[in-house]
Amino acid sequence: MSNSFKLSVNNQNTFDLSESDLKNLDAVSVGNASFHVLKDSKPYQAVITNADFNHKKYTVKVNNNSYSVTIASALDQLIHEMGFDIGTAKQVNAIKAPMPGLILEIDVTVGQAVKENDNLLILGAMKMENSFLSPRDGVIKSIAVAVGDAVEKGQLLIEFE
């Protein structure tokens, strides 16, 4: 995985930086969270005024102008593309079969309100019973299978409103 970074400034502008770009940055620390930066022979005074290290979000004041900066490494970008961001949840609107199997039990009905982790159905596959729990609070929009149905991998089982 390459050592590249994507910077988002004020949620409007994005910049791609490589490790070599960072090595060529002409910046000198002049105090706690304060830096003197030269860019195209112009001096800039930069101060990190707020840092949320866990979410990689920073507020940086450059020559008395404040900017909100988010930094994402190549790994962060890959995690985001895969939908596994920390602290975020994708809105799951459908449950699909992860493997071929047989529907053994359905514990919900159309129109029923469910809470996160409520049991939805049981799929028998490879001599095991797999319970499907609700990934979120919601209302069941449709049930595409019945008890005793054989299902294929990727087949729609349940939809949420």
N, C-alpha and C positions, 0 to 999 in steps of 0.2 A: 504494500500500500504506500503510495507516495506521500511525502510530507508537504502537502499543499493545504491552503486555508482559504475559506471563503468568508469575507467580511461583508456584513450588511450594515450600512450607515443610515440611521433614521428610517429604517424599513423602506428606503427608496432607492438607494444606490448599492450595488454589490461590486466587490472587487475580488479577484482571484490572486492570491499571493503564493509564491513558492518559497521553499526554505532559503534558496539563494537570494530572493528578493529581500527577505528579512535580514540576511547576513550583510547585504549591501546598504541597509538602512543606516543613515547617519544620525544616530540619536545617542545622547549622553544623559545619564541620570544626574539630576542636579538637586535631588532631595527625595524625600519619601513620596513616591507616586508622581514626581515632577520630572519632566524631560525637556532638553533643548534639542530640537530637531532641525536639520538642514535639508531642504528639498529644493533642487534647482537653484542653489546658492541663496535661497531665502530662509531666514531664521523663523522658527515657530516655537512658541512656548506651549507645551502640552502637559496637562495635569489630569490624572485619573481621579475623578471626584466621587465615583461610586462604582463598586465592583461586586457583581454577583457571580462568583467563580463557578458555582454548581451549574448555572444556566449559561455561562460564558457570555454574560451581558455586562457591558461597561458603559459608564457615562464619562466622556472625555471632553475636557475643555481645551480648545486650541485657540490661542490668542483671544480669549474671552468669549468664544462661541462654543456652545455645548452641543455635543453630538452623542447619540445613542448608538453604540457599536455592539454587534453580535459577531462572535468568532466561531466558525465551524471547521474542524479538522476534516481530513478525508474520511476518517472513521465516523465522525458525527454525521457527515453527509450521507454515508452509506446506511447508517442506522435510520436516518430520516427517510431515505428512499424505501427502506424495508418496512416503514411504519412502526418502528419500535421506539419512538421518542420517549424520553423519560418525562413523566408528568403529563403526558397527553394520551388520549385514547381515541382510536378511530371509532366512528359511529358504525357499529355493526348492524346491518339491516337484514342480513340473511345468514342462515346456518346451512352449510353444505357438508355433505358426507366426506370425511377425510380419507375414507377407504371403502371398498365394497363390503357389503354386509346385509343383515336382515334387521328390519325394524321390530324390536321386541316389545316396546312399550312407548306410549305417547301420554305425557302427563299434563298437557295443556290443550286448550280449545281456542278456536278462532274468536277474537275479541277479548280474550282474557288478558288482564293486566298482570305482568310478572315483574318481579324484583331481580336485581342482579344476583346470580348464583342459584336461582330457583331451578329445579330439575325440569328439563323440557322433554327429553326422550332418551330411550336407551337403544343403542345400535349393537347388535351382536356381530362380531367379526373375529376371525381367527381364534375361535373358542374362548373369546373374552366378551364381557359386557362393558360397553363404553357409554357412560352417562354424559349427556350433553347438558351443561348448565347455561343459564341465560348470561350472556356477556354484559348485559346492561338492563336497566329498568326500561320497560316498554309495554306495548300492546301487541299481541299476536295478530298479524294481518292475514296470514294464510298458512296452512299446513299442507305440504305437497305430497305427503306419504300417508300410509295407513299401516296399522299393525300387521305384520306378516309380509310386507313388501320387501323385495330384494332391491337394493340400491347400488348404484355404481359410484365410484370415486368422483367427487365434484358435483354430484346431483343435489339439487335444491331440496332441503328438508323443511325448513321453517323460515317465514319472512316476518319481519317486524314492521309496524307502521312508522 
